[in-house]
Amino acid sequence: MKVFDEKHIKNVVFVGAHNSGKTTLAETMLFEAGLINRRGSVEAGNTVSDHHEIEHEKGNSIFATPLHTEWRNYKINIIDTPGLDDFIGEVISSIRVADTIVTLINGQHGVEVGSEIIWNYIDRYRKPTLFVINQIDHPGLNFEESLNSIRNLVGNNAVQIQYPLKKDGAQCIIDVLKMKMYKFPPEGGKPEKLEIPEDQKEKAEHLHNELVEKAAENDEELMESFFENSSLTEDEMRKGIKTGMINHELFPVFCISALNDMGSGRLMGFIDNVCPSASDVKLGQSLNGEDINPVSNEPAVLFVFKTVHQPNLGQLSFFKVKRGEVRLNDKLINSRTGETETLNQLFIMDGKERLSVSRLSVGDIGATLKLKSTETNDSLYSSEQETIIRPIEYPQPRFSKAISAVNNKDEEKLSEALKKIHSQDPTVEISYSKEGKQLIVGCQGELHLAIVEWTLNKIYGVEVSFDKPKIAFRETIQRSANANYRHKKQSGGSGQFAQVHLKIEPWEEGMAEPEGFNIRGKEEVDLPWGGKLFFYNCIVGGAIDQRYLPSIMKGILEVMEQGPLTGSYIRDVRVMVYDGKMHSVDSNDISFKIAGAHAFKEAFLNANPKLLEPTLELIVKVPEEMVGNVMTDLQSRRAIIQGIESNASYQVLKCIAPEAELYGYSTDLRSLTQGRATFRSSFSTYQPVPANVQKELVKTE
């Protein structure tokens, strides 16, 4: 297979809302280039891209799928991505390794929620981007509205390259870069290239001049040429457009019918001739700030952006060559583990098809099998120079469930399967709640969780059940209390005896030392679950031997691990042990541990115990017209609104809300806003639970 250099490799990712036509366009481009003999369809489940069993079953893309095509001496690597934001992790990793983002817009609907969400990531990475308005031959097309929705999204730097036209019953496209009209036969395919009709010349000239001005703005030499000649040549325009795209300041807009193969060849030509290649993009940076030159004559560096576990094949690692060149059997070092990995196999992937190659140049995208210890986000480098690529940052889970195997014998099998699922999709997070004694799986939404369940059942043979995660409450006290406890046990021979007198108080940062005690020692304990315990030795006159004090504190800590209200951890308490009794024969460590535990528990229950609940800082981005409904819903969840900021046509709400009230919030918010609102959350602090809520919680324990 031909090896392309960095100047002739174009890495594009297709993104867009569900049903915008990404998979169909990818199929059409492979057909146009002659790499497949017939085009499959999403409905028939026979496209190159959507090849997974679950994609056939669900009827839409779920995984990002790398493909490639060749067009006029260029190699175009395509990554077809899902359109549903439950699978945003697949989109983010693909955006990260692409050199150009092709955003498809359904011409019937314009920019939809999915495209808005994806644009936030494109804009963050400042990737070169073009827009493609699809379905131009559909009766429901609204081209002008779709174009305006793009401009509302990205601003006036969205510049038209084409617009659709019906002429003499035929579907046509006016191209204002080439100033030609393409007239397509009814079945699509190769168009007839014609002069622009007289009744369209004024509009085409106007759009052409706009394009010239936008192209000239991005280069001083072009600006001078524009002032001198009042125009630019086609080559100069291409140069200016490419510069604008690289600077993330110009966004060309095309139009096509992916289904009927109208305009896809022209789009491929633009990707070849204008879109940035691997050698054009801005320098990448390593984790320590080192520039990574996309050149072939320096030590090799690979970045693994995707991992797939196939039951009959093993682990498949997808990578981009960030620098240098890799060959079959090269040995590279994993920057995370220090392990040496051997590239025993090298592939170009087209869906499920693997095309073996002997080498890949800088900028190219490939895959390899069965690396020993390499995962997504790992960097592999030659032994000459250590380089670590900045990792992809994935969004936090928005939806969590407790998961368990239906058959207890499958628990270990479940654990191993979840590790592989997380390896394949880092947006699936797995954790264990020690307090709730639950295994927790975090996802992006209910559909995402359904895919996890399907994978566990169909691929790994594990039947699972889901439950609501238990909230990690905390217990503390609101006033001081005294207690004493005598532990006495006699059963022949040496017995057990200990008596402990103590006082407990709520602890707060900066409070004064306890009054009325002769403090002889103090121990500060940073509790593993948060908060503190302060333990004071206030014993006078040797009532209790010093050697028994650690046992008393150990007993107290054991009670603090399972509070008397709900079995939750206790925090922020200080204890003063000030008196007691011991026996010269029967007193021992276990006796004082028991006495300390019972005395502390009794005092705790008399100190007006209070339940604390975890609260989250919640940031919700919502369209202006939907703010009222979202705020009403938040207030019903006991949220406290802390501020509102404007962000274009959106409002950003900042609030603090109890975690217990946010279960299922992702689904509810999506329903409330037709999927247009997004949110993120992070732990804030522990706050007292309202009395009525505490009463119900204590009752259920």
FIVOVO-313102 format. One line per 8 residues: number of its first residue (from 1); their letters; for each residue x negated, y, z negated of C-alpha. Coordinates in steps of 0.02 Angstrom, whole numbers, always signed. Example, Ala and Ser with C-alpha at 12.3 -4.5 7.8 and 13.67 -1.06 7.14 Angstrom:
% FIVOVO-313102
1 = as = -615/-225/-390 ~ -684/-53/-357;
***
This chain:
% FIVOVO-313102
1 = mkvfdekh = +0/+0/+0 ~ -63/+174/+42 ~ -140/+273/-101 ~ -94/+458/-104 ~ -200/+594/-181 ~ -137/+726/-302 ~ -98/+850/-162 ~ +21/+728/-78;
9 = iknvvfvg = +115/+662/-229 ~ +278/+746/-278 ~ +358/+692/-442 ~ +541/+741/-452 ~ +675/+696/-578 ~ +859/+698/-536 ~ +964/+770/-678 ~ +1142/+830/-693;
17 = ahnsgktt = +1310/+795/-771 ~ +1399/+627/-757 ~ +1464/+595/-580 ~ +1360/+733/-500 ~ +1285/+608/-375 ~ +1107/+578/-435 ~ +1104/+390/-404 ~ +1189/+410/-235;
25 = laetmlfe = +1062/+541/-180 ~ +917/+431/-234 ~ +990/+287/-133 ~ +1015/+400/+18 ~ +835/+464/+11 ~ +767/+286/+7 ~ +877/+245/+157 ~ +825/+403/+252;
33 = aglinrrg = +642/+355/+228 ~ +673/+179/+292 ~ +627/+93/+128 ~ +796/+7/+120 ~ +900/-54/+268 ~ +1072/-15/+198 ~ +1136/+100/+64 ~ +1215/+28/-91;
41 = sveagntv = +1348/+116/-193 ~ +1379/+146/-377 ~ +1553/+70/-360 ~ +1484/-91/-284 ~ +1346/-100/-415 ~ +1211/-131/-285 ~ +1104/+27/-289 ~ +917/+13/-313;
49 = sdhheieh = +925/+129/-463 ~ +1070/+59/-567 ~ +1009/-119/-576 ~ +1040/-163/-759 ~ +1184/-279/-802 ~ +1259/-153/-923 ~ +1252/-15/-792 ~ +1354/-126/-676;
57 = ekgnsifa = +1475/-162/-818 ~ +1495/+21/-871 ~ +1490/+95/-695 ~ +1362/+232/-733 ~ +1177/+259/-762 ~ +1114/+223/-938 ~ +927/+211/-911 ~ +804/+324/-820;
65 = tplhtewr = +744/+227/-668 ~ +582/+265/-575 ~ +586/+246/-385 ~ +477/+305/-243 ~ +493/+351/-61 ~ +375/+412/+74 ~ +418/+557/+187 ~ +303/+638/+316;
73 = nykiniid = +139/+587/+235 ~ +197/+629/+59 ~ +243/+511/-81 ~ +396/+565/-179 ~ +413/+483/-349 ~ +595/+496/-403 ~ +664/+466/-577 ~ +852/+445/-578;
81 = tpglddfi = +922/+490/-750 ~ +1088/+464/-841 ~ +1214/+606/-843 ~ +1290/+573/-1015 ~ +1207/+666/-1158 ~ +1213/+510/-1269 ~ +1063/+456/-1167 ~ +970/+622/-1174;
89 = gevissir = +810/+534/-1229 ~ +795/+455/-1056 ~ +815/+627/-978 ~ +689/+714/-1091 ~ +551/+588/-1061 ~ +580/+599/-873 ~ +577/+789/-873 ~ +413/+783/-966;
97 = vadtivtl = +320/+690/-827 ~ +406/+771/-677 ~ +330/+913/-576 ~ +499/+971/-508 ~ +673/+954/-579 ~ +814/+927/-453 ~ +977/+973/-540 ~ +1131/+907/-452;
105 = ingqhgve = +1294/+1001/-467 ~ +1462/+925/-423 ~ +1532/+1049/-296 ~ +1708/+1023/-361 ~ +1668/+1073/-539 ~ +1510/+1180/-541 ~ +1393/+1177/-689 ~ +1465/+1058/-819;
113 = vgseiiwn = +1425/+1023/-1000 ~ +1294/+892/-960 ~ +1199/+1013/-848 ~ +1204/+1149/-982 ~ +1129/+1032/-1111 ~ +993/+970/-993 ~ +951/+1149/-941 ~ +901/+1188/-1120;
121 = yidryrkp = +763/+1059/-1108 ~ +709/+1110/-933 ~ +698/+1291/-991 ~ +599/+1240/-1146 ~ +469/+1151/-1040 ~ +478/+1288/-906 ~ +479/+1160/-768 ~ +496/+1207/-582;
129 = tlfvinqi = +680/+1180/-541 ~ +794/+1179/-390 ~ +982/+1157/-385 ~ +1080/+1050/-264 ~ +1268/+1076/-243 ~ +1335/+905/-194 ~ +1496/+845/-109 ~ +1504/+988/+17;
137 = dhpglnfe = +1619/+883/+128 ~ +1744/+849/-11 ~ +1916/+933/+7 ~ +1902/+997/-172 ~ +1736/+1087/-142 ~ +1722/+1260/-220 ~ +1549/+1314/-163 ~ +1555/+1496/-217;
145 = eslnsirn = +1617/+1452/-392 ~ +1481/+1320/-408 ~ +1349/+1445/-351 ~ +1411/+1574/-477 ~ +1406/+1444/-616 ~ +1222/+1413/-576 ~ +1186/+1599/-586 ~ +1279/+1609/-751;
153 = lvgnnavq = +1163/+1472/-813 ~ +994/+1532/-750 ~ +1022/+1714/-698 ~ +999/+1802/-533 ~ +839/+1710/-494 ~ +947/+1570/-424 ~ +924/+1604/-238 ~ +1019/+1525/-94;
161 = iqyplkkd = +924/+1424/+34 ~ +1082/+1352/+112 ~ +1270/+1362/+116 ~ +1400/+1243/+192 ~ +1510/+1282/+342 ~ +1647/+1192/+436 ~ +1626/+1225/+623 ~ +1735/+1149/+757;
169 = gaqciidv = +1790/+1014/+635 ~ +1611/+963/+597 ~ +1518/+982/+433 ~ +1374/+1104/+451 ~ +1241/+1180/+338 ~ +1169/+1354/+368 ~ +986/+1360/+314 ~ +927/+1539/+282;
177 = lkmkmykf = +745/+1489/+257 ~ +729/+1412/+430 ~ +873/+1519/+498 ~ +952/+1368/+583 ~ +1119/+1279/+576 ~ +1122/+1091/+550 ~ +1276/+1007/+623 ~ +1311/+830/+562;
185 = ppeggkpe = +1402/+689/+649 ~ +1555/+622/+556 ~ +1457/+475/+487 ~ +1315/+587/+427 ~ +1131/+554/+458 ~ +1020/+651/+576 ~ +1095/+822/+617 ~ +1093/+926/+773;
193 = kleipedq = +985/+1081/+747 ~ +1070/+1235/+818 ~ +1060/+1424/+818 ~ +1164/+1512/+686 ~ +1335/+1560/+759 ~ +1370/+1743/+792 ~ +1505/+1752/+659 ~ +1381/+1692/+527;
201 = kekaehlh = +1228/+1794/+577 ~ +1265/+1944/+466 ~ +1289/+1835/+311 ~ +1138/+1728/+352 ~ +1027/+1881/+381 ~ +1084/+1956/+216 ~ +1042/+1796/+121 ~ +878/+1779/+217;
209 = nelvekaa = +825/+1953/+164 ~ +869/+1915/-17 ~ +761/+1759/-5 ~ +616/+1857/+71 ~ +622/+1985/-69 ~ +628/+1851/-204 ~ +483/+1757/-125 ~ +379/+1916/-110;
217 = endeelme = +405/+1962/-293 ~ +298/+1816/-350 ~ +135/+1859/-262 ~ +44/+2026/-243 ~ -23/+1983/-70 ~ +150/+1935/-12 ~ +221/+2095/-83 ~ +94/+2196/+17;
225 = sffenssl = +134/+2096/+174 ~ +319/+2126/+144 ~ +294/+2314/+128 ~ +189/+2318/+286 ~ +299/+2208/+396 ~ +470/+2221/+311 ~ +476/+2032/+313 ~ +377/+1872/+282;
233 = tedemrkg = +335/+1725/+394 ~ +411/+1557/+352 ~ +244/+1496/+282 ~ +229/+1652/+174 ~ +404/+1624/+110 ~ +361/+1444/+64 ~ +209/+1506/-31 ~ +310/+1635/-126;
241 = iktgminh = +449/+1512/-167 ~ +325/+1384/-233 ~ +240/+1516/-342 ~ +407/+1572/-410 ~ +456/+1392/-449 ~ +291/+1358/-537 ~ +315/+1515/-642 ~ +493/+1459/-682;
249 = elfpvfci = +557/+1622/-608 ~ +642/+1564/-448 ~ +771/+1426/-426 ~ +813/+1378/-246 ~ +991/+1318/-213 ~ +1028/+1184/-81 ~ +1189/+1097/-27 ~ +1215/+917/+27;
257 = salndmgs = +1333/+771/+37 ~ +1235/+630/-42 ~ +1374/+504/-9 ~ +1382/+540/+178 ~ +1197/+578/+203 ~ +1212/+760/+251 ~ +1066/+873/+208 ~ +960/+745/+115;
265 = grlmgfid = +825/+743/+249 ~ +806/+932/+241 ~ +797/+923/+51 ~ +659/+793/+64 ~ +566/+906/+184 ~ +576/+1050/+61 ~ +512/+937/-79 ~ +365/+890/+33;
273 = nvcpsasd = +323/+1064/+97 ~ +367/+1180/-47 ~ +394/+1094/-214 ~ +239/+1088/-325 ~ +127/+936/-314 ~ +28/+862/-458 ~ -119/+976/-414 ~ -11/+1134/-413;
281 = vklgqsln = +65/+1124/-586 ~ -3/+1220/-734 ~ -138/+1135/-835 ~ -75/+1017/-968 ~ -145/+1023/-1143 ~ -200/+888/-1262 ~ -146/+883/-1443 ~ -303/+980/-1493;
289 = gedinpvs = -278/+1115/-1361 ~ -399/+1048/-1229 ~ -351/+1084/-1048 ~ -315/+929/-945 ~ -363/+961/-764 ~ -258/+858/-641 ~ -412/+805/-542 ~ -471/+633/-487;
297 = nepavlfv = -658/+651/-521 ~ -647/+660/-712 ~ -621/+522/-842 ~ -451/+439/-831 ~ -308/+484/-949 ~ -136/+402/-945 ~ +21/+454/-1038 ~ +152/+321/-1075;
305 = fktvhqpn = +324/+401/-1060 ~ +438/+250/-1058 ~ +441/+71/-1124 ~ +555/-69/-1068 ~ +570/-240/-1151 ~ +626/-373/-1027 ~ +666/-544/-1103 ~ +585/-648/-966;
313 = lgqlsffk = +446/-528/-924 ~ +385/-444/-1083 ~ +345/-263/-1117 ~ +338/-149/-966 ~ +249/+18/-994 ~ +280/+165/-876 ~ +145/+297/-867 ~ +88/+452/-776;
321 = vkrgevrl = -95/+472/-728 ~ -135/+640/-806 ~ -317/+643/-752 ~ -438/+537/-653 ~ -397/+375/-566 ~ -351/+203/-633 ~ -391/+37/-554 ~ -337/-141/-584;
329 = ndklinsr = -426/-217/-735 ~ -482/-48/-803 ~ -508/-45/-991 ~ -436/+105/-1082 ~ -427/+153/-1266 ~ -263/+187/-1354 ~ -285/+353/-1445 ~ -160/+304/-1582;
337 = tgetetln = -222/+130/-1625 ~ -401/+132/-1563 ~ -366/-33/-1473 ~ -439/-65/-1301 ~ -306/-106/-1173 ~ -340/-194/-1007 ~ -233/-150/-856 ~ -215/-328/-793;
345 = qlfimdgk = -74/-276/-677 ~ -29/-113/-591 ~ +140/-79/-511 ~ +243/+49/-422 ~ +422/+23/-480 ~ +578/+36/-372 ~ +718/-7/-491 ~ +687/-188/-539;
353 = erlsvsrl = +566/-218/-394 ~ +380/-216/-435 ~ +257/-170/-297 ~ +79/-219/-344 ~ -59/-91/-313 ~ -246/-93/-344 ~ -264/+88/-399 ~ -167/+246/-437;
361 = svgdigat = -229/+424/-421 ~ -203/+574/-536 ~ -24/+635/-534 ~ +49/+467/-488 ~ +177/+369/-588 ~ +157/+182/-613 ~ +185/+38/-732 ~ +91/-105/-812;
369 = lklkstet = +138/-261/-909 ~ +100/-332/-1080 ~ -10/-201/-1161 ~ -54/-262/-1335 ~ -16/-113/-1446 ~ +45/+29/-1335 ~ +211/+117/-1357 ~ +302/+268/-1284;
377 = ndslysse = +207/+431/-1317 ~ +38/+344/-1324 ~ -113/+410/-1228 ~ -239/+293/-1148 ~ -411/+360/-1102 ~ -577/+297/-1038 ~ -715/+274/-1165 ~ -805/+428/-1100;
385 = qetiirpi = -691/+559/-1176 ~ -552/+545/-1306 ~ -394/+637/-1254 ~ -223/+636/-1338 ~ -75/+703/-1238 ~ +53/+803/-1334 ~ +194/+682/-1377 ~ +373/+700/-1317;
393 = eypqprfs = +486/+772/-1452 ~ +651/+681/-1459 ~ +811/+749/-1538 ~ +867/+687/-1708 ~ +1012/+564/-1719 ~ +1185/+644/-1721 ~ +1280/+486/-1768 ~ +1233/+354/-1896;
401 = kaisavnn = +1304/+187/-1950 ~ +1253/+51/-2072 ~ +1218/-107/-1975 ~ +1208/-289/-2029 ~ +1207/-459/-1947 ~ +1372/-553/-1954 ~ +1272/-711/-1988 ~ +1152/-684/-2134;
409 = kdeeklse = +1029/-803/-2050 ~ +1008/-674/-1910 ~ +945/-532/-2022 ~ +762/-558/-1975 ~ +810/-578/-1792 ~ +910/-415/-1805 ~ +762/-323/-1878 ~ +646/-378/-1737;
417 = alkkihsq = +775/-334/-1604 ~ +802/-160/-1675 ~ +614/-129/-1671 ~ +614/-168/-1485 ~ +767/-58/-1455 ~ +681/+88/-1543 ~ +523/+55/-1443 ~ +625/+64/-1283;
425 = dptveisy = +729/+213/-1339 ~ +649/+323/-1474 ~ +812/+418/-1498 ~ +877/+260/-1584 ~ +808/+278/-1760 ~ +805/+136/-1885 ~ +788/+164/-2073 ~ +827/+73/-2234;
433 = skegkqli = +925/+157/-2373 ~ +854/+90/-2535 ~ +995/+171/-2635 ~ +1136/+108/-2525 ~ +1046/-55/-2488 ~ +1093/-29/-2306 ~ +1002/-38/-2140 ~ +1044/+123/-2048;
441 = vgcqgelh = +1043/+148/-1860 ~ +1047/+327/-1796 ~ +1104/+367/-1618 ~ +1159/+514/-1510 ~ +1342/+465/-1511 ~ +1471/+326/-1511 ~ +1433/+272/-1332 ~ +1248/+264/-1373;
449 = laivewtl = +1288/+152/-1522 ~ +1398/+42/-1411 ~ +1248/+14/-1296 ~ +1142/-36/-1446 ~ +1277/-161/-1498 ~ +1289/-229/-1321 ~ +1100/-251/-1311 ~ +1093/-340/-1479;
457 = nkiygvev = +1233/-457/-1430 ~ +1195/-491/-1246 ~ +1006/-478/-1240 ~ +951/-534/-1413 ~ +1098/-644/-1462 ~ +1137/-556/-1626 ~ +1316/-518/-1675 ~ +1324/-365/-1787;
465 = sfdkpkia = +1449/-266/-1889 ~ +1447/-81/-1931 ~ +1498/+15/-2086 ~ +1497/+193/-2151 ~ +1328/+241/-2225 ~ +1329/+270/-2412 ~ +1286/+447/-2466 ~ +1129/+467/-2571;
473 = fretiqrs = +1204/+560/-2719 ~ +1101/+616/-2869 ~ +1149/+631/-3052 ~ +1094/+761/-3178 ~ +1158/+850/-3336 ~ +1227/+1022/-3376 ~ +1191/+1040/-3562 ~ +1081/+968/-3698;
481 = ananyrhk = +1126/+816/-3805 ~ +1047/+712/-3942 ~ +1054/+524/-3966 ~ +969/+387/-4062 ~ +969/+202/-4038 ~ +911/+59/-4147 ~ +863/-103/-4062 ~ +854/-251/-4180;
489 = kqsggsgq = +846/-434/-4134 ~ +802/-580/-4247 ~ +800/-759/-4189 ~ +671/-846/-4296 ~ +489/-800/-4303 ~ +441/-628/-4242 ~ +592/-521/-4194 ~ +615/-358/-4102;
497 = faqvhlki = +636/-189/-4183 ~ +630/-10/-4124 ~ +723/+150/-4160 ~ +712/+305/-4051 ~ +780/+482/-4080 ~ +777/+597/-3928 ~ +852/+753/-3854 ~ +883/+785/-3670;
505 = epweegma = +907/+949/-3577 ~ +933/+999/-3396 ~ +770/+1055/-3316 ~ +751/+1206/-3200 ~ +598/+1280/-3118 ~ +515/+1412/-3226 ~ +609/+1376/-3389 ~ +522/+1399/-3557;
513 = epegfnir = +456/+1254/-3659 ~ +579/+1171/-3781 ~ +606/+1264/-3944 ~ +608/+1191/-4118 ~ +487/+1049/-4084 ~ +307/+1014/-4126 ~ +250/+967/-3951 ~ +101/+850/-3959;
521 = gkeevdlp = +100/+794/-3779 ~ +187/+821/-3614 ~ +200/+719/-3455 ~ +270/+785/-3290 ~ +336/+654/-3169 ~ +372/+695/-2987 ~ +512/+573/-2952 ~ +499/+476/-2787;
529 = wggklffy = +680/+521/-2747 ~ +656/+707/-2779 ~ +665/+815/-2934 ~ +567/+795/-3096 ~ +564/+714/-3266 ~ +473/+803/-3408 ~ +433/+689/-3555 ~ +380/+770/-3719;
537 = ncivggai = +298/+683/-3866 ~ +365/+775/-4019 ~ +332/+637/-4148 ~ +268/+696/-4316 ~ +205/+597/-4464 ~ +173/+439/-4363 ~ +356/+385/-4361 ~ +320/+297/-4195;
545 = dqrylpsi = +147/+241/-4143 ~ +77/+334/-3993 ~ +53/+170/-3899 ~ +242/+144/-3886 ~ +279/+310/-3799 ~ +239/+244/-3622 ~ +364/+103/-3652 ~ +498/+228/-3704;
553 = mkgilevm = +467/+328/-3545 ~ +471/+169/-3442 ~ +643/+128/-3512 ~ +704/+303/-3472 ~ +640/+292/-3293 ~ +730/+126/-3269 ~ +895/+209/-3317 ~ +854/+355/-3202;
561 = eqgpltgs = +843/+234/-3055 ~ +1026/+187/-3079 ~ +1125/+327/-3160 ~ +1280/+285/-3265 ~ +1403/+386/-3158 ~ +1386/+308/-2985 ~ +1224/+209/-2994 ~ +1132/+352/-2906;
569 = yirdvrvm = +960/+418/-2950 ~ +947/+542/-3096 ~ +840/+698/-3075 ~ +787/+861/-3159 ~ +794/+812/-3342 ~ +675/+840/-3486 ~ +668/+724/-3636 ~ +599/+762/-3809;
577 = vydgkmhs = +563/+608/-3916 ~ +553/+678/-4092 ~ +584/+536/-4217 ~ +609/+351/-4239 ~ +559/+198/-4336 ~ +450/+47/-4307 ~ +410/-115/-4394 ~ +235/-176/-4428;
585 = vdsndisf = +275/-352/-4363 ~ +431/-344/-4253 ~ +399/-185/-4154 ~ +327/-206/-3979 ~ +331/-126/-3806 ~ +489/-215/-3747 ~ +582/-160/-3903 ~ +541/+24/-3877;
593 = kiagahaf = +578/+11/-3691 ~ +754/-54/-3731 ~ +782/+74/-3869 ~ +722/+218/-3758 ~ +835/+163/-3615 ~ +991/+151/-3725 ~ +958/+315/-3814 ~ +932/+406/-3649;
601 = keaflnan = +1091/+333/-3572 ~ +1195/+383/-3724 ~ +1125/+559/-3725 ~ +1150/+575/-3537 ~ +1336/+532/-3550 ~ +1356/+662/-3689 ~ +1265/+800/-3591 ~ +1408/+840/-3470;
609 = pklleptl = +1336/+736/-3327 ~ +1354/+808/-3153 ~ +1350/+726/-2982 ~ +1246/+811/-2848 ~ +1272/+785/-2662 ~ +1149/+809/-2519 ~ +1188/+959/-2408 ~ +1127/+989/-2232;
617 = elivkvpe = +1078/+1147/-2142 ~ +1188/+1140/-1988 ~ +1158/+1244/-1831 ~ +1301/+1235/-1706 ~ +1289/+1312/-1532 ~ +1465/+1340/-1466 ~ +1546/+1437/-1322 ~ +1615/+1605/-1378;
625 = emvgnvmt = +1795/+1560/-1340 ~ +1787/+1407/-1453 ~ +1706/+1484/-1607 ~ +1868/+1503/-1704 ~ +1916/+1320/-1692 ~ +1741/+1263/-1738 ~ +1732/+1379/-1890 ~ +1903/+1319/-1951;
633 = dlqsrrai = +1845/+1140/-1937 ~ +1682/+1177/-2029 ~ +1774/+1262/-2172 ~ +1885/+1109/-2189 ~ +1723/+1012/-2218 ~ +1673/+1125/-2364 ~ +1542/+1210/-2257 ~ +1476/+1382/-2304;
641 = iqgiesna = +1446/+1493/-2151 ~ +1283/+1588/-2176 ~ +1271/+1682/-2013 ~ +1322/+1698/-1831 ~ +1206/+1748/-1689 ~ +1242/+1779/-1505 ~ +1149/+1680/-1371 ~ +1209/+1726/-1195;
649 = syqvlkci = +1388/+1661/-1182 ~ +1365/+1555/-1339 ~ +1376/+1588/-1524 ~ +1256/+1503/-1644 ~ +1333/+1463/-1813 ~ +1219/+1431/-1960 ~ +1294/+1348/-2112 ~ +1265/+1231/-2259;
657 = apeaelyg = +1381/+1081/-2267 ~ +1393/+925/-2377 ~ +1325/+771/-2290 ~ +1477/+671/-2349 ~ +1592/+785/-2248 ~ +1491/+771/-2087 ~ +1519/+587/-2053 ~ +1582/+576/-1873;
665 = ystdlrsl = +1552/+761/-1843 ~ +1467/+728/-1675 ~ +1623/+644/-1607 ~ +1741/+773/-1681 ~ +1641/+921/-1615 ~ +1633/+845/-1443 ~ +1822/+822/-1443 ~ +1853/+997/-1512;
673 = tqgratfr = +1747/+1084/-1379 ~ +1764/+965/-1230 ~ +1583/+919/-1257 ~ +1517/+1096/-1233 ~ +1451/+1125/-1409 ~ +1290/+1053/-1477 ~ +1219/+1045/-1652 ~ +1068/+996/-1751;
681 = ssfstyqp = +1050/+966/-1937 ~ +915/+949/-2068 ~ +914/+916/-2254 ~ +942/+1072/-2358 ~ +959/+1035/-2544 ~ +1065/+949/-2676 ~ +1217/+1043/-2737 ~ +1346/+1003/-2874;
689 = vpanvqke = +1497/+905/-2815 ~ +1666/+989/-2850 ~ +1749/+919/-3005 ~ +1896/+839/-2912 ~ +1778/+756/-2788 ~ +1666/+693/-2929 ~ +1816/+619/-3019 ~ +1864/+519/-2864;
697 = lvkte = +1686/+461/-2832 ~ +1660/+403/-3011 ~ +1827/+313/-3005 ~ +1778/+212/-2850 ~ +1612/+155/-2922;
***
